[in-house]
Amino acid sequence: MPGGPGAGPGATTGTGAKPDRPPKPPAPGSGSTPSAPGTPKPGGGGGGGTTSPPPPAKPTPPPTPAALKLSAPQRAPADKRWCEKVTVEFRNTGGTPARSGTITFATHIIGALGVDWATIRSSQPLPAPIAAGATRSQTYTVCLESWRVPLGMRVETQDVSAVWE
């Protein structure tokens, strides 16, 4: 009967516990401490007790932006003296794909005696998308205007750079 005689602050009803009897102290030398009724005992031996909530999940950091590393240009002759085939390897070391961008070629005009007469820059689109952690190789045909490369001169694409999103 709730609220009746004996329904004091330490009384329980319906569990079979005796409210007037304190918990039994541990045996000497057992190394354990007494626990309140209904709480699990250390070592997982508790019956029907409460469990602690799982630890909060660590937030995952946002992925790093795309980071392209370009190889040195590999040159091969083309069918015209003012053109050459340039192969570049793109390696994305970032955490997101490179979705678009341009590659810029620095093409030098070299005279018959080896004199570097001029450097002309030209751009073409990247072979996008380049997935995170992926490597892609692309061969471009890089041409200058024919009047810039007179007979006896040649072109050399010596440097490449890229911008991407």
TORPA-4810 file (N, C-alpha, C, O; in nm, 3 decimals):
<nodes>
NODE_1_0.083_-0.116_0.000_0.000_0.000_0.000_0.088_0.123_0.000_0.150_0.152_0.102_M
NODE_2_0.096_0.195_-0.109_0.182_0.310_-0.117_0.131_0.421_-0.027_0.011_0.443_-0.015_P
NODE_3_0.223_0.488_0.036_0.191_0.601_0.121_0.145_0.556_0.259_0.112_0.640_0.342_G
NODE_4_0.141_0.426_0.286_0.096_0.375_0.414_0.210_0.370_0.513_0.317_0.426_0.489_G
NODE_5_0.186_0.301_0.626_0.292_0.291_0.725_0.412_0.216_0.669_0.395_0.117_0.598_P
NODE_6_0.528_0.262_0.700_0.652_0.201_0.653_0.692_0.246_0.516_0.791_0.195_0.462_G
NODE_7_0.620_0.343_0.454_0.655_0.392_0.322_0.742_0.515_0.337_0.707_0.623_0.289_A
NODE_8_0.852_0.499_0.402_0.943_0.611_0.425_1.037_0.630_0.309_1.019_0.569_0.203_G
NODE_9_1.138_0.714_0.326_1.229_0.747_0.217_1.308_0.628_0.165_1.340_0.629_0.046_P
NODE_10_1.341_0.529_0.242_1.421_0.418_0.192_1.339_0.297_0.156_1.395_0.193_0.123_G
NODE_11_1.207_0.306_0.162_1.122_0.190_0.138_1.105_0.163_-0.010_1.098_0.257_-0.089_A
NODE_12_1.098_0.037_-0.048_1.070_-0.003_-0.184_0.950_-0.096_-0.181_0.925_-0.163_-0.081_T
NODE_13_0.879_-0.099_-0.288_0.764_-0.187_-0.294_0.773_-0.276_-0.414_0.818_-0.232_-0.520_T
NODE_14_0.732_-0.399_-0.400_0.722_-0.491_-0.512_0.852_-0.552_-0.558_0.850_-0.623_-0.659_G
NODE_15_0.965_-0.532_-0.492_1.091_-0.590_-0.538_1.141_-0.699_-0.446_1.236_-0.769_-0.479_T
NODE_16_1.079_-0.713_-0.333_1.123_-0.816_-0.240_1.238_-0.771_-0.153_1.287_-0.850_-0.072_G
NODE_17_1.284_-0.648_-0.167_1.394_-0.598_-0.084_1.339_-0.562_0.053_1.223_-0.522_0.066_A
NODE_18_1.421_-0.577_0.151_1.380_-0.542_0.286_1.442_-0.407_0.320_1.564_-0.395_0.331_K
NODE_19_1.356_-0.307_0.336_1.408_-0.172_0.354_1.479_-0.152_0.486_1.561_-0.061_0.496_P
NODE_20_1.453_-0.232_0.586_1.514_-0.209_0.715_1.653_-0.270_0.725_1.723_-0.242_0.822_D
NODE_21_1.695_-0.352_0.630_1.823_-0.421_0.638_1.925_-0.351_0.549_1.899_-0.336_0.430_R
NODE_22_2.041_-0.306_0.600_2.144_-0.242_0.517_2.214_-0.347_0.433_2.212_-0.465_0.467_P
NODE_23_2.279_-0.303_0.319_2.352_-0.401_0.239_2.465_-0.463_0.317_2.522_-0.401_0.407_P
NODE_24_2.497_-0.585_0.284_2.602_-0.660_0.352_2.738_-0.604_0.313_2.762_-0.584_0.194_K
NODE_25_2.828_-0.577_0.408_2.962_-0.526_0.374_3.042_-0.636_0.305_3.017_-0.754_0.326_P
NODE_26_3.141_-0.595_0.222_3.223_-0.696_0.152_3.311_-0.772_0.249_3.341_-0.726_0.359_P
NODE_27_3.352_-0.888_0.205_3.441_-0.970_0.286_3.576_-0.902_0.294_3.619_-0.837_0.198_A
NODE_28_3.644_-0.915_0.408_3.776_-0.852_0.421_3.872_-0.906_0.316_3.877_-1.026_0.290_P
NODE_29_3.950_-0.814_0.256_4.051_-0.853_0.157_3.995_-0.873_0.018_4.071_-0.910_-0.072_G
NODE_30_3.867_-0.851_-0.003_3.811_-0.873_-0.137_3.843_-0.758_-0.231_3.837_-0.775_-0.353_S
NODE_31_3.876_-0.641_-0.179_3.916_-0.528_-0.262_3.800_-0.458_-0.328_3.821_-0.365_-0.406_G
NODE_32_3.678_-0.498_-0.299_3.565_-0.432_-0.362_3.498_-0.341_-0.262_3.513_-0.357_-0.141_S
NODE_33_3.424_-0.247_-0.313_3.352_-0.155_-0.227_3.205_-0.187_-0.237_3.160_-0.239_-0.339_T
NODE_34_3.129_-0.158_-0.133_2.987_-0.188_-0.142_2.922_-0.100_-0.246_2.963_0.014_-0.269_P
NODE_35_2.819_-0.153_-0.308_2.747_-0.077_-0.408_2.600_-0.074_-0.370_2.551_-0.161_-0.300_S
NODE_36_2.533_0.028_-0.418_2.391_0.042_-0.388_2.313_-0.066_-0.461_2.356_-0.113_-0.566_A
NODE_37_2.200_-0.106_-0.407_2.119_-0.208_-0.475_2.078_-0.160_-0.613_2.042_-0.043_-0.631_P
NODE_38_2.082_-0.250_-0.712_2.039_-0.217_-0.849_2.148_-0.161_-0.936_2.122_-0.137_-1.054_G
NODE_39_2.269_-0.137_-0.885_2.378_-0.087_-0.969_2.467_-0.204_-1.004_2.485_-0.294_-0.922_T
NODE_40_2.523_-0.205_-1.123_2.607_-0.319_-1.163_2.736_-0.320_-1.082_2.788_-0.216_-1.044_P
NODE_41_2.784_-0.438_-1.058_2.909_-0.454_-0.986_3.025_-0.447_-1.086_3.006_-0.480_-1.203_K
NODE_42_3.144_-0.404_-1.043_3.259_-0.401_-1.134_3.283_-0.539_-1.192_3.265_-0.640_-1.125_P
NODE_43_3.325_-0.542_-1.317_3.354_-0.668_-1.383_3.235_-0.721_-1.461_3.243_-0.830_-1.516_G
NODE_44_3.126_-0.646_-1.466_3.012_-0.686_-1.548_2.924_-0.789_-1.482_2.839_-0.847_-1.551_G
NODE_45_2.938_-0.816_-1.351_2.857_-0.917_-1.287_2.725_-0.866_-1.235_2.655_-0.941_-1.168_G
NODE_46_2.688_-0.742_-1.261_2.564_-0.687_-1.208_2.445_-0.739_-1.285_2.455_-0.766_-1.405_G
NODE_47_2.335_-0.753_-1.218_2.217_-0.802_-1.285_2.113_-0.693_-1.301_2.065_-0.639_-1.201_G
NODE_48_2.076_-0.659_-1.424_1.969_-0.564_-1.448_2.003_-0.423_-1.411_1.913_-0.341_-1.392_G
NODE_49_2.128_-0.390_-1.400_2.168_-0.256_-1.358_2.167_-0.157_-1.472_2.125_-0.189_-1.584_G
NODE_50_2.212_-0.040_-1.443_2.219_0.064_-1.545_2.348_0.051_-1.623_2.446_-0.004_-1.572_T
NODE_51_2.350_0.101_-1.745_2.472_0.101_-1.826_2.511_0.246_-1.853_2.427_0.335_-1.857_T
NODE_52_2.638_0.266_-1.871_2.684_0.403_-1.899_2.662_0.432_-2.047_2.668_0.341_-2.130_S
NODE_53_2.636_0.557_-2.081_2.615_0.591_-2.222_2.744_0.572_-2.301_2.853_0.585_-2.246_P
NODE_54_2.732_0.543_-2.431_2.853_0.527_-2.512_2.929_0.659_-2.520_2.869_0.766_-2.510_P
NODE_55_3.060_0.652_-2.538_3.136_0.777_-2.549_3.092_0.855_-2.672_3.051_0.795_-2.772_P
NODE_56_3.100_0.986_-2.666_3.058_1.064_-2.784_3.148_1.034_-2.902_3.269_1.016_-2.888_P
NODE_57_3.088_1.030_-3.019_3.164_1.002_-3.142_3.255_1.119_-3.173_3.218_1.235_-3.159_A
NODE_58_3.376_1.086_-3.215_3.470_1.192_-3.253_3.425_1.250_-3.386_3.394_1.176_-3.479_K
NODE_59_3.422_1.381_-3.396_3.381_1.439_-3.525_3.487_1.412_-3.631_3.607_1.424_-3.606_P
NODE_60_3.441_1.374_-3.747_3.536_1.351_-3.857_3.575_1.485_-3.917_3.488_1.569_-3.943_T
NODE_61_3.703_1.506_-3.938_3.746_1.634_-3.994_3.699_1.644_-4.140_3.684_1.543_-4.208_P
NODE_62_3.676_1.764_-4.186_3.636_1.778_-4.326_3.750_1.733_-4.418_3.867_1.745_-4.381_P
NODE_63_3.716_1.681_-4.535_3.822_1.635_-4.626_3.909_1.752_-4.671_3.862_1.866_-4.683_P
NODE_64_4.034_1.722_-4.695_4.126_1.826_-4.742_4.096_1.858_-4.888_4.049_1.772_-4.962_T
NODE_65_4.122_1.980_-4.929_4.096_2.016_-5.069_4.189_1.940_-5.164_4.290_1.884_-5.123_P
NODE_66_4.151_1.941_-5.290_4.234_1.876_-5.392_4.372_1.941_-5.395_4.385_2.063_-5.381_A
NODE_67_4.474_1.860_-5.413_4.611_1.908_-5.422_4.680_1.831_-5.534_4.715_1.714_-5.518_A
NODE_68_4.701_1.896_-5.647_4.762_1.829_-5.762_4.912_1.849_-5.763_4.963_1.959_-5.741_L
NODE_69_4.981_1.741_-5.788_5.125_1.745_-5.811_5.146_1.704_-5.956_5.094_1.603_-6.000_K
NODE_70_5.223_1.784_-6.029_5.247_1.760_-6.171_5.387_1.705_-6.191_5.482_1.746_-6.125_L
NODE_71_5.398_1.612_-6.284_5.529_1.559_-6.319_5.599_1.658_-6.412_5.538_1.753_-6.461_S
NODE_72_5.725_1.635_-6.433_5.797_1.714_-6.534_5.740_1.679_-6.671_5.701_1.564_-6.694_A
NODE_73_5.734_1.774_-6.761_5.678_1.744_-6.893_5.766_1.647_-6.972_5.888_1.662_-6.978_P
NODE_74_5.702_1.547_-7.031_5.772_1.452_-7.118_5.742_1.494_-7.261_5.626_1.493_-7.304_Q
NODE_75_5.846_1.532_-7.335_5.827_1.589_-7.468_5.851_1.485_-7.577_5.933_1.395_-7.563_R
NODE_76_5.777_1.502_-7.686_5.795_1.419_-7.806_5.768_1.508_-7.927_5.684_1.598_-7.920_A
NODE_77_5.839_1.483_-8.039_5.815_1.568_-8.158_5.675_1.547_-8.214_5.616_1.440_-8.202_P
NODE_78_5.625_1.653_-8.275_5.496_1.647_-8.345_5.522_1.659_-8.494_5.637_1.666_-8.536_A
NODE_79_5.417_1.661_-8.573_5.433_1.663_-8.718_5.475_1.800_-8.773_5.515_1.809_-8.889_D
NODE_80_5.467_1.906_-8.694_5.509_2.041_-8.737_5.617_2.092_-8.643_5.616_2.059_-8.525_K
NODE_81_5.708_2.172_-8.693_5.820_2.219_-8.610_5.775_2.314_-8.500_5.848_2.332_-8.402_R
NODE_82_5.661_2.376_-8.512_5.612_2.469_-8.411_5.518_2.401_-8.309_5.453_2.467_-8.228_W
NODE_83_5.512_2.268_-8.315_5.429_2.190_-8.222_5.513_2.080_-8.158_5.616_2.040_-8.212_C
NODE_84_5.468_2.033_-8.043_5.524_1.914_-7.982_5.419_1.850_-7.892_5.325_1.915_-7.845_E
NODE_85_5.437_1.719_-7.871_5.346_1.646_-7.783_5.407_1.645_-7.643_5.522_1.606_-7.624_K
NODE_86_5.327_1.687_-7.545_5.374_1.698_-7.407_5.285_1.611_-7.318_5.163_1.629_-7.314_V
NODE_87_5.347_1.516_-7.248_5.273_1.430_-7.157_5.302_1.473_-7.014_5.418_1.492_-6.975_T
NODE_88_5.194_1.489_-6.936_5.206_1.531_-6.796_5.125_1.434_-6.711_5.015_1.394_-6.749_V
NODE_89_5.180_1.397_-6.596_5.109_1.312_-6.501_5.059_1.399_-6.387_5.134_1.479_-6.330_E
NODE_90_4.930_1.383_-6.354_4.866_1.459_-6.247_4.840_1.362_-6.131_4.779_1.257_-6.151_F
NODE_91_4.884_1.397_-6.012_4.860_1.315_-5.893_4.785_1.401_-5.791_4.836_1.504_-5.747_R
NODE_92_4.665_1.357_-5.754_4.584_1.431_-5.657_4.613_1.374_-5.519_4.570_1.263_-5.486_N
NODE_93_4.686_1.450_-5.437_4.720_1.406_-5.302_4.623_1.461_-5.198_4.643_1.441_-5.078_T
NODE_94_4.520_1.530_-5.243_4.421_1.586_-5.151_4.310_1.486_-5.121_4.313_1.371_-5.164_G
NODE_95_4.211_1.535_-5.045_4.102_1.450_-5.002_3.975_1.466_-5.083_3.878_1.394_-5.060_G
NODE_96_3.972_1.559_-5.178_3.854_1.577_-5.263_3.900_1.578_-5.409_4.017_1.603_-5.437_T
NODE_97_3.809_1.550_-5.502_3.848_1.549_-5.643_3.878_1.688_-5.696_3.822_1.787_-5.649_P
NODE_98_3.967_1.695_-5.794_3.989_1.819_-5.870_3.887_1.815_-5.982_3.897_1.733_-6.073_A
NODE_99_3.789_1.904_-5.975_3.676_1.897_-6.068_3.699_1.969_-6.199_3.643_1.931_-6.302_R
NODE_100_3.780_2.072_-6.197_3.807_2.148_-6.320_3.935_2.227_-6.299_3.987_2.238_-6.188_S
NODE_101_3.984_2.282_-6.408_4.104_2.364_-6.399_4.173_2.374_-6.533_4.125_2.323_-6.635_G
NODE_102_4.289_2.440_-6.532_4.368_2.455_-6.654_4.514_2.425_-6.626_4.563_2.444_-6.515_T
NODE_103_4.580_2.377_-6.727_4.724_2.356_-6.722_4.787_2.461_-6.813_4.737_2.488_-6.922_I
NODE_104_4.897_2.519_-6.767_4.966_2.621_-6.845_5.104_2.568_-6.883_5.177_2.516_-6.799_T
NODE_105_5.137_2.581_-7.011_5.265_2.535_-7.065_5.353_2.656_-7.091_5.309_2.755_-7.149_F
NODE_106_5.478_2.648_-7.050_5.577_2.750_-7.082_5.666_2.692_-7.191_5.755_2.611_-7.165_A
NODE_107_5.639_2.734_-7.315_5.709_2.679_-7.432_5.815_2.779_-7.477_5.785_2.894_-7.506_T
NODE_108_5.939_2.732_-7.483_6.053_2.815_-7.522_6.081_2.798_-7.671_6.071_2.688_-7.726_H
NODE_109_6.114_2.908_-7.735_6.157_2.905_-7.876_6.309_2.908_-7.874_6.370_3.004_-7.827_I
NODE_110_6.369_2.802_-7.926_6.514_2.784_-7.921_6.571_2.800_-8.062_6.523_2.738_-8.157_I
NODE_111_6.673_2.884_-8.074_6.738_2.908_-8.203_6.833_2.795_-8.241_6.856_2.703_-8.162_G
NODE_112_6.887_2.804_-8.364_6.976_2.700_-8.417_7.103_2.683_-8.334_7.159_2.574_-8.328_A
NODE_113_7.148_2.790_-8.269_7.270_2.782_-8.187_7.239_2.758_-8.040_7.328_2.766_-7.956_L
NODE_114_7.113_2.728_-8.007_7.075_2.700_-7.869_7.033_2.821_-7.789_7.013_2.811_-7.668_G
NODE_115_7.019_2.935_-7.854_6.978_3.056_-7.784_6.826_3.050_-7.759_6.749_3.019_-7.849_V
NODE_116_6.786_3.080_-7.635_6.644_3.082_-7.598_6.591_3.221_-7.634_6.619_3.318_-7.564_D
NODE_117_6.513_3.230_-7.742_6.468_3.357_-7.795_6.345_3.411_-7.724_6.332_3.532_-7.705_W
NODE_118_6.255_3.323_-7.684_6.131_3.369_-7.620_6.064_3.253_-7.549_6.090_3.136_-7.577_A
NODE_119_5.977_3.289_-7.457_5.893_3.191_-7.388_5.748_3.233_-7.406_5.710_3.345_-7.373_T
NODE_120_5.669_3.143_-7.460_5.527_3.169_-7.486_5.445_3.078_-7.394_5.471_2.958_-7.385_I
NODE_121_5.348_3.135_-7.329_5.260_3.058_-7.240_5.128_3.029_-7.310_5.071_3.116_-7.377_R
NODE_122_5.080_2.906_-7.293_4.950_2.866_-7.347_4.882_2.777_-7.244_4.949_2.715_-7.161_S
NODE_123_4.750_2.771_-7.250_4.674_2.693_-7.151_4.575_2.599_-7.219_4.526_2.626_-7.329_S
NODE_124_4.547_2.488_-7.151_4.447_2.391_-7.196_4.377_2.337_-7.072_4.430_2.350_-6.961_Q
NODE_125_4.259_2.278_-7.089_4.186_2.226_-6.972_4.253_2.103_-6.911_4.319_2.025_-6.980_P
NODE_126_4.234_2.087_-6.780_4.282_1.967_-6.711_4.197_1.846_-6.751_4.082_1.863_-6.792_L
NODE_127_4.250_1.727_-6.739_4.169_1.607_-6.764_4.083_1.576_-6.641_4.105_1.476_-6.573_P
NODE_128_3.987_1.663_-6.612_3.908_1.653_-6.488_3.785_1.568_-6.510_3.737_1.557_-6.624_A
NODE_129_3.732_1.508_-6.408_3.776_1.516_-6.269_3.889_1.418_-6.240_3.902_1.314_-6.304_P
NODE_130_3.971_1.456_-6.143_4.079_1.369_-6.096_4.044_1.336_-5.951_4.048_1.423_-5.864_I
NODE_131_4.009_1.211_-5.925_3.962_1.168_-5.794_4.071_1.184_-5.688_4.190_1.187_-5.719_A
NODE_132_4.028_1.193_-5.563_4.122_1.202_-5.451_4.209_1.076_-5.448_4.157_0.964_-5.453_A
NODE_133_4.339_1.095_-5.441_4.433_0.983_-5.437_4.463_0.921_-5.572_4.542_0.826_-5.579_G
NODE_134_4.403_0.971_-5.678_4.422_0.912_-5.811_4.535_0.979_-5.887_4.576_1.091_-5.856_A
NODE_135_4.584_0.909_-5.987_4.686_0.961_-6.078_4.633_0.948_-6.220_4.578_0.845_-6.257_T
NODE_136_4.650_1.053_-6.296_4.604_1.051_-6.435_4.712_1.112_-6.522_4.775_1.211_-6.484_R
NODE_137_4.733_1.053_-6.639_4.831_1.102_-6.735_4.757_1.153_-6.858_4.658_1.093_-6.901_S
NODE_138_4.805_1.261_-6.913_4.742_1.320_-7.031_4.850_1.369_-7.126_4.949_1.428_-7.083_Q
NODE_139_4.830_1.345_-7.256_4.921_1.397_-7.358_4.852_1.510_-7.432_4.742_1.494_-7.484_T
NODE_140_4.918_1.624_-7.436_4.866_1.743_-7.503_4.952_1.773_-7.624_5.072_1.747_-7.624_Y
NODE_141_4.891_1.827_-7.728_4.965_1.880_-7.841_4.974_2.031_-7.820_4.873_2.102_-7.822_T
NODE_142_5.097_2.077_-7.799_5.120_2.219_-7.771_5.179_2.281_-7.898_5.285_2.240_-7.945_V
NODE_143_5.108_2.381_-7.951_5.153_2.446_-8.074_5.163_2.597_-8.052_5.084_2.657_-7.979_C
NODE_144_5.260_2.657_-8.117_5.270_2.802_-8.125_5.233_2.844_-8.266_5.216_2.760_-8.354_L
NODE_145_5.220_2.974_-8.287_5.194_3.021_-8.423_5.318_2.992_-8.508_5.431_3.010_-8.461_E
NODE_146_5.299_2.949_-8.629_5.411_2.907_-8.715_5.510_3.021_-8.740_5.629_2.996_-8.753_S
NODE_147_5.462_3.145_-8.749_5.552_3.257_-8.777_5.648_3.285_-8.662_5.750_3.350_-8.681_W
NODE_148_5.615_3.235_-8.539_5.704_3.255_-8.424_5.825_3.162_-8.427_5.924_3.186_-8.357_R
NODE_149_5.817_3.055_-8.507_5.923_2.955_-8.509_5.978_2.944_-8.651_5.936_2.856_-8.726_V
NODE_150_6.071_3.032_-8.690_6.127_3.028_-8.826_6.207_2.900_-8.850_6.239_2.827_-8.756_P
NODE_151_6.238_2.874_-8.977_6.320_2.758_-9.012_6.449_2.758_-8.931_6.511_2.862_-8.911_L
NODE_152_6.488_2.641_-8.884_6.610_2.628_-8.806_6.587_2.643_-8.656_6.677_2.616_-8.577_G
NODE_153_6.470_2.684_-8.616_6.438_2.697_-8.473_6.345_2.583_-8.432_6.286_2.516_-8.517_M
NODE_154_6.333_2.564_-8.302_6.247_2.457_-8.250_6.177_2.505_-8.122_6.210_2.610_-8.066_R
NODE_155_6.081_2.426_-8.078_6.011_2.459_-7.953_6.043_2.354_-7.848_6.065_2.236_-7.879_V
NODE_156_6.047_2.397_-7.721_6.067_2.309_-7.606_5.976_2.355_-7.494_5.990_2.466_-7.443_E
NODE_157_5.883_2.270_-7.455_5.798_2.301_-7.340_5.875_2.255_-7.217_5.888_2.135_-7.191_T
NODE_158_5.924_2.351_-7.142_6.012_2.319_-7.030_5.943_2.322_-6.895_5.987_2.254_-6.802_Q
NODE_159_5.836_2.398_-6.882_5.767_2.410_-6.753_5.617_2.395_-6.772_5.561_2.434_-6.874_D
NODE_160_5.553_2.337_-6.670_5.408_2.328_-6.667_5.360_2.368_-6.527_5.428_2.344_-6.427_V
NODE_161_5.243_2.427_-6.522_5.179_2.459_-6.394_5.030_2.441_-6.412_4.980_2.433_-6.525_S
NODE_162_4.957_2.434_-6.301_4.813_2.412_-6.312_4.741_2.486_-6.200_4.796_2.509_-6.093_A
NODE_163_4.617_2.522_-6.228_4.524_2.573_-6.128_4.399_2.487_-6.138_4.362_2.442_-6.246_V
NODE_164_4.333_2.463_-6.023_4.218_2.372_-6.023_4.120_2.413_-5.915_4.150_2.492_-5.825_W
NODE_165_4.003_2.355_-5.926_3.897_2.376_-5.825_3.854_2.242_-5.773_3.766_2.235_-5.687_E
</nodes>
